[in-house]
Amino acid sequence: MNDRHFSNFHIAGLTYYDAIDVFDELTVGKPLILKAERENPYDANAIAIYYKETKLGYIPAAQNELLSKFFRLGYSDIFEAKISQKDEDAHPEKQIRVVVRIKENK
């Protein structure tokens, strides 16, 4: 078995950014982009989540420390993030679930 799972979580701050503009496009399996925000005044480990050019929110602060360490050391390209669950009827902070996996070394 090839277990590449690294982390999974709901997107934090979904209602504060532009997810509403692309919500219909956000379907299970869609790739997402993770970007470290080292200058974030609220969280030095902040990692923002984007769909194409649209900022959706963040990895929750309680779950971003280890991934942030990899990003600081230059290993951001070994991870892939995708939408793993979407529930339009859930509370906004629970509508989109993301899985982060380690890419296969080919």
C-alpha positions in Angstrom: 0.0 0.0 0.0 1.3 3.5 -0.9 -0.1 5.8 1.8 0.7 9.4 0.7 -1.7 11.1 3.1 -0.2 14.0 5.0 -3.2 16.0 6.4 -6.9 16.8 6.0 -9.0 19.7 7.3 -11.8 22.1 6.5 -10.7 25.4 5.0 -10.5 28.1 7.7 -11.9 31.5 7.0 -13.8 30.4 3.9 -16.5 33.1 4.4 -13.8 35.9 4.6 -12.3 35.4 1.2 -13.6 34.9 -2.4 -14.8 31.3 -2.3 -18.3 32.5 -3.2 -17.0 33.6 -6.6 -15.9 30.1 -7.6 -18.0 27.9 -5.3 -19.8 26.1 -8.2 -16.4 25.2 -9.6 -15.2 23.7 -6.3 -15.8 20.0 -6.8 -14.3 16.9 -5.2 -10.9 16.2 -6.8 -10.2 19.7 -7.9 -6.5 20.6 -7.3 -5.8 23.5 -4.9 -2.7 25.7 -4.5 -1.0 26.1 -1.1 1.0 29.3 -0.5 3.0 30.1 2.7 2.3 33.6 4.1 5.4 34.2 6.2 4.5 37.8 6.7 1.0 37.1 8.0 0.6 39.3 11.1 -1.7 36.8 12.8 0.1 33.5 12.2 3.8 33.0 11.3 2.9 29.5 10.0 0.0 30.7 7.8 -0.6 28.7 4.6 -3.2 30.2 2.3 -5.3 28.0 0.0 -6.1 29.0 -3.6 -8.2 27.7 -6.4 -6.5 29.0 -9.5 -6.1 32.7 -8.6 -8.9 32.8 -6.0 -8.0 32.8 -2.4 -10.3 30.5 -0.4 -8.9 30.7 3.1 -6.3 28.9 5.1 -5.1 25.7 6.6 -6.4 25.9 10.2 -3.8 27.2 12.6 -4.0 24.1 14.7 -2.8 22.0 11.8 -0.3 24.2 9.8 2.9 24.1 11.9 4.5 21.0 10.4 3.5 21.8 6.8 4.8 25.3 7.3 8.2 23.9 8.4 8.4 21.9 5.1 7.5 25.1 3.2 10.2 27.2 5.0 12.8 24.5 4.1 11.9 24.7 0.4 9.9 21.5 0.2 6.5 23.0 -0.8 6.6 21.2 -4.2 6.4 17.7 -2.7 2.8 18.3 -1.6 -0.5 18.3 -3.6 -3.8 19.5 -2.2 -7.2 18.6 -3.5 -10.9 19.0 -2.5 -11.9 15.8 -0.8 -15.4 16.8 0.3 -18.0 19.5 -0.4 -21.2 20.0 1.6 -23.2 23.0 0.5 -25.6 22.6 3.4 -23.0 22.6 6.2 -21.9 25.6 8.2 -19.6 27.7 6.0 -16.5 26.8 7.9 -17.3 23.1 7.2 -18.4 23.2 3.6 -15.0 22.4 1.9 -12.7 19.7 3.1 -9.1 19.4 1.8 -6.7 16.5 1.7 -2.9 17.2 1.4 -0.9 14.3 0.1 2.8 13.8 -0.6 3.5 13.5 -4.3 4.9 10.2 -5.6 8.6 10.3 -6.4 8.8 9.3 -10.1 
